[in-house]
Amino acid sequence: SHQLLLALKSKYPHVLEVRYEFALCLVKQKETREAESELHQAEDEFELLDEDTNCLLGRITKDRADTALRKKHWAKAEQNYRQSIDRYRQAVGPEGGNWFPGINLATLQLVLASVLAIRAGDGSASPGSENSLRTEITLLRKRSHESAESVLASCKAGQQTLQDDNIWLRATEAEARLLLEHWKASSRLYADALSERNAKTFHCDSMKTQAGRICDAYQRLNVAVESPFDDLDSLFVLGESVSDTSA
């Protein structure tokens, strides 16, 4: 696959889709720095990057931010989350985009707010900047809600193009509801997604990871995480559907 894509890149250097597929292959091989370099080179050569390419750059910097967050390197986490948000915002575009970049944007806006809350409270921020940080936290939470509402609209209008989009559309709506603190509606949508016949363990694990990311952000923001999201292991299992999406 790598050699084939390398040959295609050599033959079709001006086709962005080929450059994207080559970079994605590098990411899967854990060659993240090389993939990022490839994407930035493509950015220099093309006037605009497409949704997929911006999302891949967003994923790379998001993963880097997550690593910094786990190590409690707050400033580095903030820097990389800001870069990731910028990429997903470009992927969404002025017309609103589809649900995939939109839900990533909404979730990362909340996560960044939570990182800024830590910085505002632990003394790591520059002197006198606490008030501006708290203002930005409020703005980011507002934007996260707005992005989540846009995602809900795009999910309703969304078309299924991949075999498991029936799962991801419900999971995305569940994640948007969680960002809006619609706890019961979110949990029921997650249950519906996991009850689909083609739902697999990796779907469940991905949903649980994203929900955990959001719940951890709520805890950093001193927002009480309500049931059933206080027990993710019990919530995220392949099981029966509960079809009720009232907030």
Solvent accessible surface area in square Angstrom, and as a share of the most:
residue,aa,sasa,rsa
1,S,108,0.69
2,H,45,0.20
3,Q,127,0.56
4,L,114,0.57
5,L,25,0.13
6,L,72,0.36
7,A,59,0.46
8,L,58,0.29
9,K,44,0.19
10,S,90,0.58
11,K,142,0.60
12,Y,94,0.36
13,P,52,0.32
14,H,146,0.65
15,V,59,0.34
16,L,21,0.11
17,E,107,0.48
18,V,22,0.13
19,R,4,0.02
20,Y,38,0.14
21,E,75,0.34
22,F,13,0.06
23,A,0,0.00
24,L,30,0.15
25,C,13,0.08
26,L,9,0.04
27,V,16,0.09
28,K,139,0.59
29,Q,81,0.36
30,K,175,0.74
31,E,66,0.30
32,T,46,0.27
33,R,158,0.58
34,E,92,0.41
35,A,0,0.00
36,E,23,0.10
37,S,69,0.45
38,E,11,0.05
39,L,1,0.00
40,H,73,0.32
41,Q,89,0.40
42,A,0,0.00
43,E,58,0.26
44,D,129,0.67
45,E,89,0.40
46,F,42,0.17
47,E,169,0.76
48,L,145,0.72
49,L,24,0.12
50,D,51,0.26
51,E,55,0.25
52,D,73,0.38
53,T,0,0.00
54,N,6,0.03
55,C,10,0.06
56,L,8,0.04
57,L,3,0.01
58,G,0,0.00
59,R,97,0.35
60,I,4,0.02
61,T,8,0.05
62,K,24,0.10
63,D,70,0.36
64,R,45,0.16
65,A,0,0.00
66,D,20,0.10
67,T,51,0.30
68,A,3,0.03
69,L,28,0.14
70,R,175,0.64
71,K,124,0.53
72,K,140,0.59
73,H,95,0.42
74,W,48,0.17
75,A,59,0.46
76,K,102,0.43
77,A,0,0.00
78,E,21,0.09
79,Q,102,0.45
80,N,7,0.04
81,Y,0,0.00
82,R,87,0.32
83,Q,77,0.34
84,S,0,0.00
85,I,6,0.03
86,D,65,0.34
87,R,30,0.11
88,Y,2,0.01
89,R,103,0.38
90,Q,86,0.38
91,A,9,0.07
92,V,23,0.13
93,G,28,0.27
94,P,141,0.89
95,E,165,0.74
96,G,36,0.35
97,G,36,0.35
98,N,64,0.33
99,W,33,0.12
100,F,99,0.41
101,P,0,0.00
102,G,7,0.06
103,I,10,0.05
104,N,9,0.05
105,L,14,0.07
106,A,0,0.00
107,T,1,0.01
108,L,1,0.01
109,Q,6,0.03
110,L,4,0.02
111,V,0,0.00
112,L,3,0.02
113,A,0,0.00
114,S,0,0.00
115,V,0,0.00
116,L,0,0.00
117,A,20,0.16
118,I,44,0.22
119,R,42,0.15
120,A,7,0.06
121,G,60,0.58
122,D,74,0.38
123,G,63,0.61
124,S,55,0.35
125,A,12,0.09
126,S,69,0.45
127,P,133,0.84
128,G,72,0.69
129,S,25,0.16
130,E,62,0.28
131,N,121,0.62
132,S,70,0.45
133,L,20,0.10
134,R,125,0.46
135,T,94,0.54
136,E,45,0.20
137,I,17,0.09
138,T,94,0.55
139,L,71,0.35
140,L,8,0.04
141,R,61,0.22
142,K,118,0.50
143,R,101,0.37
144,S,1,0.01
145,H,69,0.31
146,E,84,0.38
147,S,16,0.11
148,A,0,0.00
149,E,93,0.42
150,S,67,0.43
151,V,3,0.02
152,L,10,0.05
153,A,62,0.48
154,S,26,0.17
155,C,14,0.08
156,K,154,0.65
157,A,83,0.65
158,G,29,0.28
159,Q,151,0.67
160,Q,114,0.51
161,T,115,0.67
162,L,120,0.60
163,Q,178,0.79
164,D,31,0.16
165,D,4,0.02
166,N,31,0.16
167,I,0,0.00
168,W,61,0.21
169,L,19,0.10
170,R,90,0.33
171,A,7,0.05
172,T,9,0.05
173,E,32,0.14
174,A,0,0.00
175,E,12,0.05
176,A,0,0.00
177,R,39,0.14
178,L,0,0.00
179,L,2,0.01
180,L,19,0.09
181,E,56,0.25
182,H,48,0.22
183,W,20,0.07
184,K,124,0.53
185,A,0,0.00
186,S,0,0.00
187,S,13,0.09
188,R,63,0.23
189,L,7,0.03
190,Y,2,0.01
191,A,22,0.17
192,D,4,0.02
193,A,0,0.00
194,L,5,0.03
195,S,39,0.25
196,E,44,0.20
197,R,247,0.90
198,N,50,0.26
199,A,11,0.08
200,K,110,0.47
201,T,89,0.52
202,F,120,0.50
203,H,4,0.02
204,C,11,0.07
205,D,76,0.39
206,S,45,0.29
207,M,5,0.02
208,K,67,0.28
209,T,82,0.48
210,Q,29,0.13
211,A,0,0.00
212,G,14,0.13
213,R,38,0.14
214,I,0,0.00
215,C,7,0.04
216,D,72,0.37
217,A,0,0.00
218,Y,1,0.00
219,Q,113,0.50
220,R,52,0.19
221,L,24,0.12
222,N,143,0.73
223,V,27,0.16
224,A,82,0.64
225,V,28,0.16
226,E,90,0.41
227,S,74,0.48
228,P,44,0.27
229,F,4,0.02
230,D,101,0.52
231,D,70,0.36
232,L,35,0.17
233,D,99,0.51
234,S,73,0.47
235,L,27,0.13
236,F,10,0.04
237,V,86,0.49
238,L,89,0.44
239,G,37,0.36
240,E,158,0.71
241,S,51,0.33
242,V,80,0.46
243,S,96,0.62
244,D,60,0.31
245,T,61,0.35
246,S,67,0.43
247,A,88,0.68
